[in-house]
Amino acid sequence: MIRLLRRLGLMVGLILIAAPASAQIYRCESASGVVEYTNAPASGPAAERQCRVVDASITVIPAPKPVGPKAGPAAAPTGPVPPAPGPFPPAGAAQRPSGGTPTAAAPPAGFPRVDTAAQRTLDGDRRRILEDELRKEEARLAELRAAFNNGEPERRGDERNYLKYLERVQRMREDIGRAESNLASIRQELAAIRN
């Protein structure tokens, strides 16, 4: 019985040692361009994919260790952080007068300043660029909305499968949302430019 268990253990050990040597990684790409890495080549209905063996070894990079209160015993000490050395205050810091409201820190004496006329020229150029971008984005949004046709775009010939049609409708919906977000950001930037 002991000999049988030893032989069984030896066979299991050999199988475990030999298994990684025969494992291969395949890079498969579907007709639509979706890339998938797998340890089994395409077969059956998935044979439409074009698979090839990956020759390079895969490198795993460990994630950085978390820092903060939940990091455990090696976490950074909690308490006040000393100010950074140098002529400038830390980022985001503002000086508070005795009234308690924050004010902008005054730049040091040797800090370069931009001439008012040069700043107006820069602001004018920036406004012109943003207005051009605004017009382009408005035109793009109008095209997207016209193609979207209130959620019922015209069905294409390659969309016999209704799921493909629904996926395209969803992508169009997302594109419209991004275009609207871009327009809001450009308008916000335009409003922030000084006159």
Phi, psi and omega per residue, in radians:
M1 nan -0.733 3.137
I2 -1.156 -0.712 3.109
R3 -1.080 -0.694 3.128
L4 -1.109 -0.741 3.116
L5 -1.143 -0.681 3.105
R6 -1.116 -0.791 3.123
R7 -1.093 -0.732 3.122
L8 -1.101 -0.770 3.104
G9 -1.090 -0.708 3.119
L10 -1.122 -0.745 3.135
M11 -1.150 -0.739 3.116
V12 -1.101 -0.735 3.109
G13 -1.060 -0.765 3.127
L14 -1.133 -0.681 3.110
I15 -1.111 -0.766 3.139
L16 -1.140 -0.610 3.129
I17 -1.263 -0.688 -3.075
A18 -1.352 -0.431 -3.059
A19 -1.061 -0.832 -3.132
P20 -1.143 -0.482 -3.121
A21 -1.177 -0.518 -3.106
S22 -1.648 -0.081 -3.115
A23 -1.306 2.337 3.085
Q24 -2.226 2.650 3.108
I25 -1.901 2.301 3.122
Y26 -1.950 2.468 3.019
R27 -1.842 1.966 -3.087
C28 -1.932 2.379 3.118
E29 -2.172 2.216 -3.133
S30 -1.415 3.033 -3.131
A31 -1.118 -0.482 -3.140
S32 -1.492 -0.008 3.071
G33 1.671 0.089 3.137
V34 -1.360 2.219 -3.105
V35 -1.746 2.382 3.138
E36 -2.399 2.394 3.062
Y37 -1.831 2.299 -3.069
T38 -2.577 2.884 3.083
N39 -1.763 0.086 3.116
A40 -2.209 2.243 3.122
P41 -1.203 2.840 -3.121
A42 -1.147 2.369 3.063
S43 -2.635 2.766 3.128
G44 1.211 -2.413 -3.105
P45 -1.179 -0.342 3.132
A46 -1.442 0.042 -3.078
A47 -1.194 -0.164 3.076
E48 -1.109 -0.452 -3.125
R49 -1.241 2.564 3.061
Q50 -1.752 2.024 -3.072
C51 -1.972 2.523 3.028
R52 -2.479 2.672 -3.104
V53 -1.298 2.347 3.078
V54 -1.518 2.147 -3.086
D55 -1.464 -0.602 -3.050
A56 -1.296 2.634 3.079
S57 -1.392 2.658 -3.111
I58 -1.590 2.261 -3.139
T59 -1.786 2.303 3.106
V60 -1.880 2.171 3.111
I61 -1.837 2.142 -3.114
P62 -1.198 2.615 3.129
A63 -1.253 2.649 3.105
P64 -1.173 2.665 -3.138
K65 -1.252 2.415 -3.131
P66 -1.180 2.554 3.088
V67 -2.118 2.287 3.113
G68 2.588 -2.981 -3.063
P69 -1.143 -0.437 -3.109
K70 -1.650 0.095 -3.059
A71 -1.297 -0.261 3.111
G72 1.755 -2.767 -3.040
P73 -1.161 -0.411 -3.116
A74 -1.540 0.183 -3.091
A75 -1.187 2.723 3.113
A76 -1.132 2.578 -3.122
P77 -1.136 2.501 3.108
T78 -1.601 2.655 -3.124
G79 2.471 -3.067 -3.105
P80 -1.175 2.456 3.121
V81 -1.625 2.224 -3.133
P82 -1.191 2.612 -3.137
P83 -1.162 2.631 -3.138
A84 -1.276 2.477 3.111
P85 -1.251 2.646 3.091
G86 2.246 3.026 -3.067
P87 -1.344 -0.280 -3.073
F88 -1.837 2.555 3.049
P89 -1.269 2.836 3.110
P90 -1.029 2.730 -3.125
A91 -1.028 2.368 3.115
G92 1.460 -0.104 -3.128
A93 -1.452 2.501 3.094
A94 -2.326 2.555 3.125
Q95 -1.400 2.420 3.128
R96 -1.935 2.137 3.021
P97 -1.289 3.131 -3.074
S98 -1.074 -0.358 -3.138
G99 -1.258 -0.384 3.073
G100 1.743 -0.131 3.127
T101 -1.633 2.435 -3.098
P102 -1.258 2.545 3.042
T103 -2.257 2.768 -3.134
A104 -1.203 2.465 3.110
A105 -1.254 2.415 3.129
A106 -1.289 2.392 3.128
P107 -1.222 2.709 3.106
P108 -1.129 2.873 -3.034
A109 -1.051 -0.688 -3.079
G110 -1.534 0.161 -3.075
F111 -1.262 2.288 -3.100
P112 -1.181 2.486 3.120
R113 -2.066 2.646 3.117
V114 -1.689 2.337 3.105
D115 -1.076 2.526 -3.102
T116 -1.046 -0.743 3.140
A117 -1.133 -0.716 3.119
A118 -1.145 -0.664 3.117
Q119 -1.142 -0.688 3.099
R120 -1.102 -0.703 3.115
T121 -1.107 -0.787 3.107
L122 -1.079 -0.755 3.124
D123 -1.125 -0.660 3.102
G124 -1.124 -0.752 3.092
D125 -1.094 -0.750 -3.135
R126 -1.108 -0.752 3.120
R127 -1.064 -0.762 -3.126
R128 -1.092 -0.774 3.127
I129 -1.096 -0.775 -3.133
L130 -1.157 -0.640 3.107
E131 -1.159 -0.667 3.061
D132 -1.087 -0.795 3.111
E133 -1.089 -0.660 3.127
L134 -1.094 -0.786 3.124
R135 -1.091 -0.768 3.132
K136 -1.090 -0.751 -3.107
E137 -1.209 -0.627 3.078
E138 -1.125 -0.728 3.110
A139 -1.122 -0.730 3.131
R140 -1.108 -0.748 3.133
L141 -1.110 -0.694 3.112
A142 -1.095 -0.719 3.100
E143 -1.119 -0.753 3.141
L144 -1.098 -0.747 -3.139
R145 -1.165 -0.652 3.116
A146 -1.136 -0.748 3.121
A147 -1.202 -0.581 -3.118
F148 -1.195 -0.576 3.043
N149 0.924 0.886 3.121
N150 0.966 0.712 3.076
G151 1.519 0.038 3.121
E152 -2.273 1.171 3.127
P153 -1.162 2.770 -3.136
E154 -1.148 2.363 -3.103
R155 -1.358 2.375 -3.137
R156 -1.581 2.873 -3.113
G157 -1.174 -0.483 -3.120
D158 -1.488 0.136 -3.108
E159 -1.930 0.918 3.082
R160 -1.134 -0.638 3.083
N161 -1.363 2.131 -3.078
Y162 -1.097 -0.493 3.136
L163 -1.123 -0.657 3.085
K164 -1.090 -0.706 3.114
Y165 -1.086 -0.801 -3.135
L166 -1.118 -0.638 3.098
E167 -1.121 -0.720 3.116
R168 -1.150 -0.694 3.099
V169 -1.071 -0.730 3.128
Q170 -1.137 -0.721 3.105
R171 -1.097 -0.690 3.118
M172 -1.119 -0.715 3.112
R173 -1.058 -0.748 3.129
E174 -1.167 -0.687 3.111
D175 -1.098 -0.710 3.109
I176 -1.123 -0.732 3.111
G177 -1.083 -0.723 3.107
R178 -1.138 -0.725 -3.141
A179 -1.119 -0.700 3.096
E180 -1.137 -0.691 3.094
S181 -1.122 -0.722 3.097
N182 -1.081 -0.748 3.116
L183 -1.069 -0.757 3.131
A184 -1.096 -0.688 3.137
S185 -1.171 -0.733 -3.140
I186 -1.140 -0.739 3.108
R187 -1.092 -0.666 3.115
Q188 -1.144 -0.720 3.101
E189 -1.128 -0.709 3.115
L190 -1.101 -0.696 3.138
A191 -1.181 -0.456 -3.103
A192 -1.412 -0.249 -3.136
I193 -1.290 2.291 3.126
R194 -1.251 2.520 3.118
N195 -1.507 nan nan
